[in-house]
Amino acid sequence: MKGVAAPPLRAAAPRGLCTDCGVSRMADHAACGRACQFIAPDYPALEAKVHGRGRDPARPDELHFGPFLRMARARLAEPLPGAQWTGIATRLAERLLETGAVDAVLTMAPAEDDRWRPVPVLVTRAEGMAAVRGMRMGYAPLLALLEPAAAAGHRRIAVIGIPCQVYALRAIEERLGFESITVVGTPCSDNTTTENFHGFLALLSDAPQTITYLEFRADYTVELRFQNGTKRLIPFLDLPISRLPRDFFPLTCRTCVDYTNVLADITVGYMGGQGEQWLIVRNERGERLLSLLEGEVVLATPGSAGKRAGPVKGFLANTLRAAGGLPLRRMPDWVRPIVSWLMPRIGPRGLEFARARVEMKAVETVVHLRREKPARMKSMIPAHVWSLVAPYGLAPDEREKRR
């Protein structure tokens, strides 16, 4: 498609804990040492640089979600066809290109031979964004496109990325020489290889090749859509998680401390949206971004209901068992339909659902690093993560405290 280019990339330099954000494929691949989220992240410094301040403990939810100006439930009044939700992230990028605010957008497109495999692309025309809608699954060296973007003469760029990509971008952006970089972030917690993901799809359907859409929803279900137009909802409790190989999710994703993409200008997700999208406008650039959709986007105040403590405690217990090599506790089959009916009605919903997921990721980080990389804990775990897990009896010992 015109306006969409996939430049050739260098091979990745071998790394340990790595999600192949693309920095190791750049000319200065040694920049990984100062850019990587999984070496010695400094969220307070980067939050202050990007947003002008760090997390304010006096402001509700900044401990969980990072600095922000406001949050909203949101949907496009006219959803874009083929979008994962209603298409807000896509439309933001379209408007940036339509108004000339940026010269190019760095994002992901589906591979020609596999709709689920992500391919980093440079989009230079608004109409080209239609080709990148929807979810991809797999590692994608998005930041490797920074050099081709600069070589092509683009001075003002936008990046649509997941947290590990955005952290690395923010760590090195000052030396890149762009006039401006606008970041639309999407939340992320767990990634895997595209091959592993195909194995997961095969556990969900007898015809996995016909699945065109998959989304984890805030109503405790996974939505599948198929080529023939049919849809299917699978309760979380019915997912075949126990049948996945132990290495299905890499240690990087099991120890990620940034579910909500705190260094983006605006985060576009779903967790706090209660059936709609959830926007976290983090700074003035994010406000200007959202203003580009004036008259197109419907906004509302996020809701919050239920209590997260019970589900997080249950998640901690199962995570401890899994980290120790024990099988997950499976709920009796006769109970599952009852609990699946109850959770969307009495479980955490809206912002409380989002808080629960952030705390679960924090718990997971501590448990898995203690088991697999204890020497990395003092450098990889920010102070705010210890605050999130403290109510569940997790605290650092002297060897685990950040110096």
Secondary structure, 3 states (H helix, E strand, C coil): CCCEECCCCCCCCCCCCCCCCCHHHCCCHHHHHHHCCCCCCCHHHHHHHHHCCCCCCCCCCHHHHCCCCEEEEEEECCCCCCCCCCCHHHHHHHHHHHCCCCCEEEEEEEECCEEEEEEEEEECCHHHHHHHCCCCCCCCCHHHHHHHHHHCCCCEEEEEECHHHHHHHHHHHHHCCCCEEEEEECCCCCCCCHHHHHHHHHHHCCCHHHEEEEEECCCCEEEEEECCCCEEEEEHHHCCHHHCCCCCCCHHHHCCCCCCCCCCCEEEECCCCCCCEEEEECCHHHHHHHHCCCCCEEEECCCEECCCHHHHHHHHHHHHHHHCCCCCCCCCCCCHHHHHHHHHHHCCEEHHHHHHHHHHHHHHHHHHHHHHCHHHHHHHCCHHHHHHHHHHCCCCCCCCCCC
